[in-house]
Amino acid sequence: MSVPSPVNESLLSQRLAALGAARSWAPNVLPELEHFIRTADDYDLLRVNPIQYGGAVRMSEADAIELFVHAAKVGLFDMDWLLICAYCPQVAGSFRELDQVHPRFQCAFCNAINDVALDDYIQVAFTVSSGVRDIIFRHPERLSVEDFYLRYNFSKGFIAPHGMTHQQLVAALSRGFADIEAHEHRSFDFEVTAGRFEVLDLSHKLLLVFFADGEPAEPQETLVQLESGRFHVPDRPTAPKDMVLGNGQFSFRQTADLSPGKHTIRIENRTDDRGRFWFVQYPPGFAPHLVEYEPFLSGKRLLLTPSFRELYKAQLVDEGESIKVSDMTFLFTDLKKSTPLYESVGDVNAYFLVRQHFEILNRIIRERSGTLSRRSATRSWPGSSVRRMPFAPPSR
């Protein structure tokens, strides 16, 4: 673990005090959060998953979400809406406001076409404020090329397929990383096998896909020139290609064919910026699958969090956009014969009984990760909505 980056003491104290004044917290909540901000590794303070944090410090999921929503409001953390590719762990976009999220995007890492859904692939995460503690991941250009790809560009909580660890998966597919400085020219030797061989430069959002097929050939050589906004391959023709792989639609922007065997790829960086390269080999018949994650705070669940609705009322989806959401249930409720109740027991007593009714309703809704909007309850899991609501008449 690296040495923690320094903390701005006065700003940390000021914003912890503001968080403490925002609402009442259990005695250990704020000291544990302060300890986390002071001592955690820089990577642990990047895109914090409140559900995972809650598990580590024995907080309920709901309480941990409430904590980070309030912590973001007072400026201890920045709240990010992360667009996650469905077919690889790439963070395809990071936005501070919900109205900046669009319903469809193309992943720069794998070129998959993604339809956005609030349930599945919009993660909401929290990164420590740069004013409080300036972590190295705020400066991706200072990261090693491996950390740039595997820690900065990839989302947390990704579950590797087939029971593999992350390290095993990377070792199976990776053929090397390289930083190539402006106007630098380097050569790389590979044993290309049948399948897909990819050249990535995510610092420029570029992907070049070689489809390798047929009998092994004599040693080959390919020149790849990094130019402004594109790869130029003078040695062989390239073209876009649309494909269905597994259950995903992929629109590769630049592809070429080559034969398996020994291959020298020469990279010429003709730009004024450093290129950050990753060389990846996929085996024949490799079919992408929907990526699985450890439990995370989804966009849908955040929208159903009462404190978010109270503190971030301006966070809206643009009226010209539409973002999918599933498993959302609305429960409409009213007190039967509430008007005669006021007449029979008087306004003050009736008002007290109605308030008790809605306090019980609100408690049950919160326990099931829902929220109360005027007189309609919204919950994310239909099973908890169709269950009979266990109201008991208040004693008098």
C-alpha positions, 0 to 999 in steps of 0.5 A: 500500500502506498503512503496516503496523500496529505489531507487539508486539515482545516477543510476536512474539519470544516466539512466534517462539522457540516456533515455532523450538523446535517443530521444525527449520526450514530456515535462511531459514524463520523470518526470512522469516516474521518479515519477512512479519509485520512488513512485509506489508500488513494485507490480506495478513495476513488469511486467509493461504493457506499454499499461495500463501505457499509459492509466494511464498517458494519453499517446498513446499506441504507445508512451508508448511502445516506452518509455518502449522499450527505457527505457529497452535499457538504463537499467531503466527496464528489458524487459521480454517475458512472456509465459502465459498459455491459460487456467489459468493466470499462468506465465509459463515462463519468458525470456529476449530474444525472442530466448529462447521462445519455440513453445510448453510448459506444464503449471506447474499450470494446466498441460495444453499443450500450443502451443505458438502464438505471438498474444495471449499468449506471453506478453511483460512486463517491470520490474524496474531494480534491480540496480535502485530499488530492489523490493521484487518481485525480491526475491519471496522466501521472499513473503507470500505464497499467494503473491507467487501464486496470484501476482508473479506466476499469470499474470496481467490483467487477467479477471475473468470469469462469471463477478467475481472479482479476490477475488471472484474467489479465494474464490470460489476455494481455500481451503488454502495456506501453507508454509511447511519448510524443513523436517516439517510434517503438517496435513490439514483437508478438506471437499472434494466435488465431482470434482477435488481436487488439491495439488500444490507446484509451488516452486517445479513445482508439481501438484497432482490431486485427482478425487473425485466421488461417494457417501461420505465415512467415514473420509479418510486420505492421506499421501503426501511426498514431495521428490526431484522432485516429490510427493510420495503418499504411501496410494493410487496408482497414475498415469498420465492421459491425458484428454480433458477438454473444448477445451484444452488438459491436461496431468496431471502428477500425479492423484489419485482417492478418495471419497468425504467427510471429508479428512485429508491430511498429508504433509511430506516435505522430502527435504531440501527446503521449500515447498509452497502449495496451495489446490484447489477444482474444482466443478464437470464438471468444464471446463477450458476456454481460459483466457481473458486479458485486452489489453497488449503488445503482442510479435507480436506487439513488433516485429512491433514496429520500435524502437524495430527493431532498438534497438534490432536487435539481437532478433530473433527466433531460426531457428529450432523453429517456433512460430505461428502468425496470422493476419499479413499483408504485403503491398508491394509498389513502386512509379509508373514510378519513373525512368522517374520522375528522368529524368523529374525533375532531381535527387535532386527534384526526390529524395525529392519527393520520400522521401516525399512519404516514409515519408507519407507512414511511418506515416500512417503505424505507425498510424496503429501499423505497421512498415516499412521494406525496401519497404514493410509495415507490419501491425498486423490488416488486416482491416487497410491494405486493406483500401485504402492508402490515398496518395496525390501528394505533392504540388510543 
